[in-house]
Amino acid sequence: MKKLLILASAAFFICCGTAFAQGQSASSTKGHVKEAVKKSPFDGKVKFERETVDFGTAKLNKPVTVEFNFTNVSDAPVIIENAQPSCGCTTPDWTKAPVLPGKEGIIKATYNSAILGPVNKTVFVNFRGIPQTMELHLVGKVDK
């Protein structure tokens, strides 16, 4: 009987300790998520109209081009160093000159539409002085 009481007490304390630790973890995780959202390296530098563009339905073998417009919301020029597609079926083009404060820049992505079905492609964009890569998505469908 004494062993059963000790075992039950130990199980109770383990369960309480685990629940407390999970509660702490969940609340601290929420705080970190909010902080991560606030501290995006793009905040205060560039603002995109849309990070995902749906081109709708394209015809097979008829390339489709989408545009990602952004504004320089900083007080210094913004320079796009590179735009890299997720595959060879997408070709990016972008504003090569520095985008001055308050001015707009553009990144175009042309998808070759060579395969039938749904499309979800990514263009990875690197800005000078911003240590993170921006991901832009073009989605749609290719039909006959």
N, C-alpha and C positions, 0 to 999 in steps of 0.2 A: 504494500500500500504506500509506503514511504517513497519507494522508487517511482511509483506511478505519479505521485504528487510532484516530485522533483522534475520528472520528465515533462509533465503538463506545464509546470511553471517555466521551464526552459523553452518549450515550444511557444508559449505565450510571449515571452520576452523577445524571441527571435522574430516572430510575426510582427510585433509592435515596432521593433527596430527596423525591419525591412519596409514596413509601411511608411514610417517616418522618413527614411532615406529616400524612398521613391517620391514622396511629397516634396521634399527639398529639391530633388533632382528636377522634377517637373516644373516647379516654380522658377528655379534658376535657369532652366532651359528656355522658358518663355521669355525671361529677361534678356537672354543672349540673342534670341531670335529677333526681338524688337530692336535691340541695339544693332544687330547685323543689318537689318533693314534700313535703319537710320544712317549707317555708316557705309553706304555703297560708295565706291570710289568714283562713281559717275555723278553723284549728287553735287550740285553746284558747279558742274563743268559742262555736261552735255545733257540735253533733254530730247528724247525721241518722241515723235508724234505717235508712232506705233513700233513695237518691237517684233510683232508678227503681222504679216500681210497675207490675206487670203485672196489668191488670184482667181478663185472660182474654178471653172472648168476650161481647160485648154484642149486644143485639138492635137492629136498625135503628130509628132514631128513639126509642130509649129511653135517655135520658142516663145516664151512669155517672159516679160520683164516687169519686175516690181521695184518700187522705190521706197526707201526708208529715209525720211526727212528728219533732220535733227537741228536743234538750235544750240549755239554756244551760249550758255548761261553764266559763264565765268567772266572774269575781268582780264583774261589773257587769251591770245590766239590758241586755237585747238587744231592739232594736226593729226590726221589719220595716217598712221605708219603702214598699216597693212590690213587687207580684208581677204580672208582665206575661206573658200567654200568647204563644206563637209565632204564633197565629192567632185569628180570631174565633170559632172553633168550641169553644174552651176558655175557661171562666170560673173564675178563681181567687178564693179567699176565704182569709183568714189571721187569725191572732191579732193584734188591733189594739193591745191593751195591752202595755206592756213585759213581757218575759218575765224574771222574776227569776232570779238565779243558782241553779242546781240544778233549776229548774222546766222544764216542757215547754211547747212551743208547737206549733201545727199550721198547715199550709198545705193547703187542700183545692183540688182541681181537678176541675171538672165538664166532661166532654166530651159534646157533643150527639149523637153517634152518627148523623149524618145521611148518611154515605157508607159504602158497603160496602167491606170490605177491611181490610188491616193499618193499624194506628194507631201513630204515634210522634210524640207532641206534647211540647213543652217549655214549662215555666214558668220565667221568669227572675226571681230573687228578689234584692232589694237590702236589705241590713241597714245600719242607721245605723252609721257609723264603720268599715265594712269596704269597702275600695275595689274589690272584685271582685264580680261577679254570680254567684250560685249558680244552677246549672242543674239543674232537677228534670225527670224524664222520666216520662210515662205511656205505656205501650205496651199493645197488645192487638189485638183483631180485632173487626170489626163484621160480623155475619151476619144473614140474614133470620130 
